[in-house]
Amino acid sequence: MPSFPSPFGGDDDDALFERYDEFAPDSAPRPDRFLDRHDVLAGNDHVAFHRLTRELFEERKVYDMTFNYNLARLNLDTRHKNAGYRYAVERDGADDALEADDLDRVLRAEFTPTTPFCPQTHTLTIGSFRAWNGLTDRHEYDLVRVRAAPMHHQSDAINDQLAELEETYVETGDPSVEPEDSAAVGSTPMERAKQNEGASRGSPDAPF
């Protein structure tokens, strides 16, 4: 009997995924606002950093729990074109650049989720920030700045938290701090509906 690829992206269903050593511009996420007017990585430059990203995400367990795979693999998933990360080297003199003497080389990373209501975008972007900046000895950048693409319905709140994290990281060198001053990221309408159901769904001791 012929086998069918897993919908969750296991390592054996390579027919569903592009290769880490190839850059596919037609299916790569389109650079958006955060990368505008900066030097967007493409071709071998994108491939090299994204392969390193796979290693760092594996080490820090940055996984997409919906598809049960390393988040770096989302870029290669042919079922979700235009989703994943794009990168750009920050140009000198950027209006929103962070002021710090030791930031000679900064990379920007912009995450495009699969849907505008992706509930993992907040967790995945913060996890990505901590992986890249917690392992700076593995790449050539003094800081990797992360943002969610504006197509996500909570991108403003998520990006405020990411901006707070990077400012604290530049001041303290600690990428694991929790954002405190920026606005909280709210739940989706579906999540709020589930919360409002409360105990009526069954006993609080029930496993589901």
Rosetta silent file (secondary structure, phi, psi, omega in degrees, C-alpha in Angstrom):
SEQUENCE: MPSFPSPFGGDDDDALFERYDEFAPDSAPRPDRFLDRHDVLAGNDHVAFHRLTRELFEERKVYDMTFNYNLARLNLDTRHKNAGYRYAVERDGADDALEADDLDRVLRAEFTPTTPFCPQTHTLTIGSFRAWNGLTDRHEYDLVRVRAAPMHHQSDAINDQLAELEETYVETGDPSVEPEDSAAVGSTPMERAKQNEGASRGSPDAPF
SCORE:     score description
SCORE:     0.000 S_00000001
   1 L     0.000  131.341 -179.613    0.000    0.000    0.000 S_00000001
   2 L   -68.749  146.794  178.938    1.462    3.418   -0.905 S_00000001
   3 L   -91.047  157.555  179.552    2.214    5.760    1.965 S_00000001
   4 L  -118.514  141.843  179.888    0.918    9.294    2.250 S_00000001
   5 L   -62.656  143.555  176.556    2.886   12.270    3.557 S_00000001
   6 L   -67.867  137.760  177.054    2.033   13.398    7.071 S_00000001
   7 L   -70.969   -9.220 -176.385    0.100   16.696    7.142 S_00000001
   8 L   -99.814    3.403  169.416    2.279   17.751   10.070 S_00000001
   9 L    80.429   46.197  174.194    5.589   17.806    8.216 S_00000001
  10 L   -68.842  169.189 -172.929    7.672   14.918    9.482 S_00000001
  11 L   -69.007  -14.694 -174.700   11.199   14.488    8.189 S_00000001
  12 L   -91.565   -8.804 -175.353   10.225   11.761    5.711 S_00000001
  13 L   -99.227   59.379 -174.833    7.732   13.734    3.592 S_00000001
  14 H   -64.890  -19.946 -179.972   10.311   15.645    1.552 S_00000001
  15 H   -63.382  -24.016 -179.053    7.949   15.910   -1.432 S_00000001
  16 H   -86.487   -7.498 -170.615    6.039   18.608    0.448 S_00000001
  17 E  -126.552  142.057  170.564    9.110   20.708    1.212 S_00000001
  18 L   -75.808  173.715 -174.351   11.666   22.693   -0.709 S_00000001
  19 L   -92.764  148.236  177.822   15.343   22.245    0.108 S_00000001
  20 L   -66.998  -21.426 -177.158   17.295   24.210    2.685 S_00000001
  21 L   -96.887   16.085  177.789   20.074   24.747    0.142 S_00000001
  22 L  -130.646  141.891  175.978   17.828   26.433   -2.437 S_00000001
  23 L  -102.986  120.779 -178.130   16.227   29.880   -2.466 S_00000001
  24 L  -111.105   90.562 -173.873   12.723   29.880   -3.971 S_00000001
  25 L   -62.600  -27.975 -177.376   11.749   33.548   -4.444 S_00000001
  26 L   -71.091  -24.474 -178.873    8.266   32.757   -5.761 S_00000001
  27 L  -112.633   -4.805  178.515    7.239   31.034   -2.523 S_00000001
  28 L   -71.805  151.234  176.540    9.383   32.958   -0.023 S_00000001
  29 L   -57.430  141.647  178.511    7.620   35.500    2.200 S_00000001
  30 L   -78.819  127.752  177.705    7.420   38.933    0.620 S_00000001
  31 L   -58.424  134.985 -177.692    9.468   41.532    2.526 S_00000001
  32 L  -118.993 -152.998 -166.950    7.134   43.974    4.210 S_00000001
  33 H   -53.360  -43.111 -173.909    7.292   47.158    6.256 S_00000001
  34 H   -68.152  -25.659 -178.335   10.057   46.198    8.704 S_00000001
  35 H   -99.064   -3.777 -177.234   12.482   45.288    5.907 S_00000001
  36 L   -61.588  133.798  178.412   11.654   48.199    3.651 S_00000001
  37 L    70.757   17.866  174.524   14.710   50.249    2.579 S_00000001
  38 L  -119.794  172.541 -173.094   17.130   47.702    4.041 S_00000001
  39 E   -87.504   91.721 -175.603   19.344   45.116    2.329 S_00000001
  40 E   -68.699  132.341  178.168   17.063   42.095    2.020 S_00000001
  41 L   -74.324  138.032  176.735   18.869   38.760    1.936 S_00000001
  42 L  -145.971  170.925  177.027   18.246   36.632   -1.150 S_00000001
  43 H    55.770 -137.463 -176.396   19.909   33.748   -2.933 S_00000001
  44 H   -64.098  -29.360  178.951   22.873   32.207   -1.136 S_00000001
  45 H   -65.730  -43.951  176.720   22.862   34.888    1.563 S_00000001
  46 H   -64.624  -46.144 -177.537   19.318   33.984    2.578 S_00000001
  47 H   -57.981  -45.215 -176.305   20.043   30.263    2.336 S_00000001
  48 H   -63.168  -46.260 -178.122   23.138   30.491    4.556 S_00000001
  49 H   -71.420  -34.592 -178.659   21.422   32.400    7.348 S_00000001
  50 H   -71.414  -32.393  175.029   18.256   30.311    7.182 S_00000001
  51 H   -66.582  -39.205  174.662   20.226   27.071    7.458 S_00000001
  52 H   -63.955  -40.380  177.945   21.922   28.482   10.538 S_00000001
  53 H   -57.442  -42.004  177.328   18.482   29.489   11.824 S_00000001
  54 H   -56.146  -43.477 -179.282   17.356   25.875   11.540 S_00000001
  55 H   -65.523  -44.172 -178.277   20.260   24.837   13.800 S_00000001
  56 H   -68.086  -40.578  178.497   19.608   27.557   16.369 S_00000001
  57 H   -65.851  -33.906  177.593   15.864   26.896   16.426 S_00000001
  58 H   -67.288  -42.368 -179.385   16.540   23.198   16.899 S_00000001
  59 H   -65.516  -39.212 -178.181   18.853   23.904   19.805 S_00000001
  60 H   -97.298    4.722  175.468   16.365   26.283   21.465 S_00000001
  61 L    59.156   48.288  173.863   13.268   24.263   20.453 S_00000001
  62 L   -87.824   93.602 -173.596   11.524   26.970   18.459 S_00000001
  63 E  -118.248  140.671  169.648    8.831   24.731   17.012 S_00000001
  64 E   -79.586  112.081 -174.022    5.560   25.406   15.242 S_00000001
  65 L   -76.211  -19.138  176.075    3.231   23.298   17.367 S_00000001
  66 L   -67.720  -43.778 -176.412    0.481   23.215   14.736 S_00000001
  67 L  -101.007   -6.684  176.093    2.684   21.421   12.226 S_00000001
  68 L    60.013   48.838  173.708    5.039   19.824   14.767 S_00000001
  69 E  -150.085  164.349  175.810    8.286   20.927   13.158 S_00000001
  70 E   -51.239  130.878 -175.391   11.182   23.342   13.521 S_00000001
  71 H   -57.316  -30.668  179.469    9.859   26.821   12.678 S_00000001
  72 H   -60.135  -23.286 -178.145   12.585   27.310   10.060 S_00000001
  73 H   -73.739  -17.615  179.709   10.889   24.597    8.023 S_00000001
  74 H   -59.678  -35.346  177.631    7.803   26.749    7.478 S_00000001
  75 H   -57.681  -28.394 -172.986    9.708   28.675    4.784 S_00000001
  76 H   -98.852   -4.484 -174.842   10.034   25.432    2.832 S_00000001
  77 E   -78.241  112.861 -175.697    6.493   24.109    3.270 S_00000001
  78 L   -69.785  -12.757  176.697    4.832   24.172   -0.152 S_00000001
  79 L   -80.411  -13.338 -176.106    1.391   24.108    1.489 S_00000001
  80 L  -135.249   63.912  179.068    2.070   27.530    3.038 S_00000001
  81 L   -65.043  150.844 -179.334    3.791   29.674    0.444 S_00000001
  82 L    68.028   19.174  174.985    4.703   33.206    1.485 S_00000001
  83 L  -116.925  148.814  179.115    4.893   32.158    5.158 S_00000001
  84 E   121.367 -152.346 -175.129    7.985   32.127    7.346 S_00000001
  85 E  -109.049  142.250  162.490   10.949   34.470    7.752 S_00000001
  86 E  -122.364  155.188 -173.450   12.685   36.985    5.518 S_00000001
  87 E  -129.642  152.989  175.048   15.828   38.823    6.576 S_00000001
  88 E  -150.050  139.470  173.414   17.541   42.123    5.819 S_00000001
  89 E   -77.073  126.129 -177.321   20.779   43.720    6.981 S_00000001
  90 L   -69.602  131.188  178.767   19.880   46.999    8.643 S_00000001
  91 L   -80.539  149.792  176.956   21.294   50.030    6.859 S_00000001
  92 L   -62.514  143.830  175.908   23.124   52.724    8.769 S_00000001
  93 L    81.954   13.779  178.484   21.046   55.736    9.697 S_00000001
  94 L   -61.454  141.317 -176.798   17.709   53.952    9.867 S_00000001
  95 L   -59.168  -35.160 -177.148   15.043   56.132   11.480 S_00000001
  96 L  -106.143   22.955  178.441   14.143   53.433   14.009 S_00000001
  97 L   -67.906  148.105  176.234   17.664   52.127   14.633 S_00000001
  98 L   -81.368  139.031 -179.738   18.651   51.455   18.228 S_00000001
  99 L   -90.235  109.824  177.460   21.311   53.748   19.608 S_00000001
 100 L  -158.514  138.611 -174.730   24.174   51.689   21.050 S_00000001
 101 L   -66.726  -29.933 -173.102   27.929   51.913   20.579 S_00000001
 102 L   -99.172   15.493  177.563   28.466   48.169   20.132 S_00000001
 103 L  -100.066   80.247 -178.750   25.809   47.546   17.468 S_00000001
 104 L   -83.584  -31.087 -175.544   27.954   47.508   14.354 S_00000001
 105 L  -138.715  117.148 -175.546   25.962   44.909   12.415 S_00000001
 106 E  -122.932  136.711  175.698   22.213   44.393   12.861 S_00000001
 107 E  -110.969  139.814  173.150   19.910   41.953   11.100 S_00000001
 108 E  -104.493  136.522  178.503   16.164   42.405   10.763 S_00000001
 109 E  -127.219  124.771 -177.343   13.898   39.342   10.674 S_00000001
 110 E  -117.173  123.827 -176.355   10.245   39.624    9.678 S_00000001
 111 E  -100.931  124.949  174.401    7.855   36.737   10.326 S_00000001
 112 E  -107.647  113.661 -179.936    4.819   36.172    8.115 S_00000001
 113 L   -75.691  174.930 -178.094    2.414   33.634    9.669 S_00000001
 114 L   -74.281  -28.472 -179.972    0.187   31.303    7.712 S_00000001
 115 L  -140.154  158.769  178.079   -2.991   33.243    8.611 S_00000001
 116 L   -64.951  -16.269 -177.904   -3.831   36.716    9.984 S_00000001
 117 L  -113.840   23.295 -179.477   -5.134   35.068   13.170 S_00000001
 118 L   -55.880  117.410 -176.016   -2.278   32.644   13.826 S_00000001
 119 L   -74.631  -11.482 -177.592   -2.367   32.146   17.626 S_00000001
 120 L   -94.420   -7.284 -172.481    1.325   31.206   17.773 S_00000001
 121 H   -56.159  -42.595  179.622    2.793   34.346   16.205 S_00000001
 122 H   -60.382  -51.442 -178.471    3.440   36.009   19.563 S_00000001
 123 H   -65.420  -41.855 -175.905    5.186   32.964   21.051 S_00000001
 124 H   -69.133  -39.088 -179.812    7.129   32.112   17.898 S_00000001
 125 H   -70.468  -38.460  176.965    8.535   35.580   17.316 S_00000001
 126 H   -67.588  -41.070  176.186    9.660   35.945   20.927 S_00000001
 127 H   -61.612  -38.562  177.735   11.175   32.455   20.826 S_00000001
 128 H   -64.290  -45.729  178.890   12.987   33.360   17.621 S_00000001
 129 H   -55.877  -45.845 -177.534   14.348   36.562   19.170 S_00000001
 130 H   -69.204  -34.380  178.070   15.709   34.643   22.141 S_00000001
 131 H   -67.481  -49.934 -178.212   17.264   31.936   19.980 S_00000001
 132 H   -64.922  -42.337 -174.262   19.089   34.333   17.650 S_00000001
 133 H   -89.043  -15.065  172.827   20.219   36.727   20.375 S_00000001
 134 H   -82.942  -11.597 -178.517   20.966   34.057   22.950 S_00000001
 135 L  -129.403   46.222 -177.015   23.409   32.429   20.504 S_00000001
 136 H   -66.739  -18.136  177.346   25.096   35.466   18.949 S_00000001
 137 H   -70.657   -7.692 -177.375   28.436   33.654   18.982 S_00000001
 138 H   -98.095   -4.917  178.691   27.060   31.481   16.158 S_00000001
 139 L  -144.014  178.678 -169.808   26.487   34.307   13.662 S_00000001
 140 L   -95.590    8.316 -174.224   27.957   37.640   12.585 S_00000001
 141 L  -105.696  140.181  177.173   25.284   39.995   13.930 S_00000001
 142 L   -75.730  -25.433 -179.544   25.400   41.991   17.158 S_00000001
 143 E  -153.888  137.072  169.591   21.597   42.045   17.278 S_00000001
 144 E  -112.303  115.548  179.242   18.773   40.319   15.430 S_00000001
 145 E   -93.175  136.309 -173.645   15.612   42.434   15.536 S_00000001
 146 E  -122.867  139.735  174.099   12.330   40.562   15.044 S_00000001
 147 E  -142.897  152.810  170.037    8.885   41.732   13.975 S_00000001
 148 E   -86.882  140.782  178.302    5.590   40.156   12.916 S_00000001
 149 L   -63.072  149.220 -175.368    4.380   41.158    9.466 S_00000001
 150 L   -66.400  -10.030  177.112    1.491   43.673    9.505 S_00000001
 151 L   -67.871  -18.974  178.878   -0.931   41.150    8.006 S_00000001
 152 L   -76.660  139.166 -172.079   -1.317   39.631   11.490 S_00000001
 153 L   -68.762  -17.368  178.224   -4.271   41.117   13.387 S_00000001
 154 L  -117.359   25.611 -175.356   -2.190   41.700   16.534 S_00000001
 155 H   -60.421  -37.720 -178.596    1.060   42.732   14.875 S_00000001
 156 H   -62.535  -47.393 -179.479    1.153   46.134   16.579 S_00000001
 157 H   -66.893  -41.027  178.628    0.885   44.701   20.107 S_00000001
 158 H   -63.578  -44.484 -177.008    3.308   41.870   19.332 S_00000001
 159 H   -69.776  -29.765  173.898    5.831   44.234   17.782 S_00000001
 160 H   -62.674  -41.756  178.478    5.633   46.601   20.742 S_00000001
 161 H   -66.409  -40.692  178.915    6.666   43.711   22.983 S_00000001
 162 H   -64.569  -38.202  177.103    9.467   42.715   20.621 S_00000001
 163 H   -64.355  -39.655  177.655   10.752   46.304   20.572 S_00000001
 164 H   -64.963  -41.349  179.487   10.750   46.335   24.374 S_00000001
 165 H   -61.301  -44.713 -176.829   12.633   43.036   24.470 S_00000001
 166 H   -68.774  -35.972  177.389   15.354   44.239   22.116 S_00000001
 167 H   -64.392  -41.933  178.370   15.826   47.492   24.024 S_00000001
 168 H   -67.159  -38.649  178.759   16.193   45.572   27.286 S_00000001
 169 H   -63.031  -43.224  179.087   18.533   43.093   25.638 S_00000001
 170 H   -62.410  -35.758 -179.405   20.789   45.886   24.348 S_00000001
 171 H   -76.122  -37.515 -170.475   20.896   47.369   27.863 S_00000001
 172 H  -112.007  -21.633 -174.267   21.388   44.129   29.825 S_00000001
 173 L    78.433    9.269 -177.443   22.623   41.470   27.409 S_00000001
 174 L  -110.138  108.388 -179.319   19.831   39.180   28.615 S_00000001
 175 L   -82.211   -1.981 -174.181   17.458   37.969   25.851 S_00000001
 176 L   -94.748    1.265 -178.375   15.283   36.002   28.285 S_00000001
 177 L   -64.581  155.956  177.921   13.602   38.960   29.998 S_00000001
 178 L   -97.990  137.735  176.432    9.827   39.265   29.884 S_00000001
 179 L   -65.442  137.365 -177.049    8.191   42.371   28.365 S_00000001
 180 L  -122.792  -35.512 -170.715    6.523   44.461   31.055 S_00000001
 181 L   -90.227  -25.879 -175.808    5.728   47.945   29.733 S_00000001
 182 L   -79.618  164.339 -177.513    4.142   47.217   26.347 S_00000001
 183 L   -64.375  146.204  177.922    0.494   46.363   25.823 S_00000001
 184 L   -68.933  150.161  176.309   -0.614   42.807   26.443 S_00000001
 185 L   -91.150  119.877 -176.516   -1.339   40.596   23.459 S_00000001
 186 L   -80.674  170.444  178.594   -4.991   39.566   23.579 S_00000001
 187 L   -84.079  165.846  176.820   -6.536   36.270   22.593 S_00000001
 188 L   -78.084  163.180  177.492   -8.329   35.571   19.332 S_00000001
 189 H   -55.053  -38.153 -179.586  -12.152   35.614   19.150 S_00000001
 190 H   -65.917  -42.301  179.340  -12.155   31.796   19.099 S_00000001
 191 H   -65.216  -38.465  178.554   -9.942   31.624   22.192 S_00000001
 192 H   -65.518  -36.911  178.869  -12.160   34.132   24.014 S_00000001
 193 H   -63.341  -41.232  179.307  -15.216   32.077   23.141 S_00000001
 194 H   -65.708  -40.551  179.285  -13.624   28.985   24.629 S_00000001
 195 H   -63.459  -38.109 -177.648  -12.653   30.892   27.768 S_00000001
 196 H   -70.216  -21.083  178.012  -16.205   32.207   28.166 S_00000001
 197 H   -67.559  -31.534  174.999  -17.607   28.680   28.097 S_00000001
 198 H    54.202 -140.964 -173.385  -15.850   28.067   31.400 S_00000001
 199 H   -72.942   -9.564 -178.628  -16.888   25.092   33.501 S_00000001
 200 H   -65.368  -15.959 -179.642  -20.020   24.451   31.425 S_00000001
 201 H   -76.766  -11.935  179.749  -17.900   22.373   29.064 S_00000001
 202 L   148.042 -176.026 -179.900  -17.506   19.729   31.762 S_00000001
 203 L   -63.124  142.252  176.867  -15.802   18.963   35.014 S_00000001
 204 L   -65.264  -13.766  178.470  -12.618   20.955   35.739 S_00000001
 205 L   -90.808   -3.846 -178.954  -10.953   17.613   36.395 S_00000001
 206 L   -67.855  145.773 -177.182  -11.704   16.311   32.907 S_00000001
 207 L   -70.838  -19.118 -178.196   -8.601   15.695   30.761 S_00000001
 208 L  -133.487    0.000    0.000  -10.040   17.679   27.793 S_00000001
